Amino acid sequence: MRLLRTVVIRLLVMVAMVAGGTTAAAGAASAAVPDVWGFAYVNTSSGVPNLSYQAGSWTSGSVTVTPGVPGEYFVRFPGIGIPSGGIAHVTAITQSAEWCQIEKWGMAGTDEIVAVRCYRFGGGPAKALFSIVFASSSGALTSATQAYGYVFWNGSSIASHYNSALAVNTVTHTSTGTWTVWMPGLGSSTQAGNVQVTAVDSGVPARCKVGAWSWAATGQKFQVLCHDATTTPLDTGWTLTYQRERAITGAFAPPKYFAYTFDNTPANPGPYAPLPAGINFNYPGAVNTVQSAGTGMRLVTFPKVGLLPNNVQVTAYGPGPAFCNLLTLWTTSGSDVYVRDVVCYNGTTAVGQPSLVTYTSKY
């Protein structure tokens, strides 16, 4: 019976998985789906994960998880299913050199199912805990300081995208495992905001990260780098979300208590506040700090935003195949949140590596 249930879930996701399309077609599809969001900390392979760390735009129900093959999990978000589009990100929570990637996502009844696969360095399946977020946005933001956009690259084209200036995002494949993403209309005079990238592949182990980031008044430009289970560049699918003074959950999601930071000088023992100020945002106006917690480990403190349920995502930054995950579940103490710790790896060795960290609460 368990095998039959797993097969049924897999078929539902395969039938409902996001379809590919051209850039222009993806733009039209993004505008046609409702604004939804949801997040969860998945600490079980079957059943209902921790209720204190899941929230979304649904009116009833809770997130549930069904296991697949070893290292595979089907996360069902209740009542926020959309016909197509949206974006998903996942971060492994583990004490080893492991990561999680998205396989696919799709609508099943009124729900949204996101298939997740976790691996250890070298390619074997991993029984990792993870943090996951799913969101879909439409319409325009009118604030000059705020911006939000995302791209889902399905391996050959843009399958869905959103841009809060209603401009058309573009992707250029420059070499094996390397792409350039241009988000026009979301520009800034200085570096500001946060970026999250997640691999999307249902066939092979894949890791993706932000390789480089440049900005101008006309838009934001990002380099996406992807690798296989070891250190070889890999052509695969991926998702990228850019946020500026908005939560990772979407352009029109309700959370007010959120924060993000860019640990761009990981050799700094800290605690230090990353600069420029635009990359170290905190909605109530407190100052986020980062400090060393050991080789390759960074303690991130987000003050004044600590409300449950909440969620944390992390992405590695810079050239090469290094990647990052979370050592343990973040801690909410009083009004503060402690991410203890972000850990980055080159192979199986913990190393100092720049990383982008984003936090949001439900409220």
PyMOL commands that set and color helices and strands:
alter all, ss='L'
color gray80, all
select helices_A, chain A and resi 2-16+23-32+51-53+277-279
alter helices_A, ss='H'
color red, helices_A
select strands_A, chain A and resi 36-42+55-56+64-67+72-77+87-93+98-108+111-120+129-136+147-153+158-163+170-175+178-184+194-200+207-216+219-227+237-244+258-263+281-282+289-294+297-302+310-316+323-326+331-333+336-346+349-350+355-361
alter strands_A, ss='S'
color yellow, strands_A
deselect
rebuild
show_as cartoon
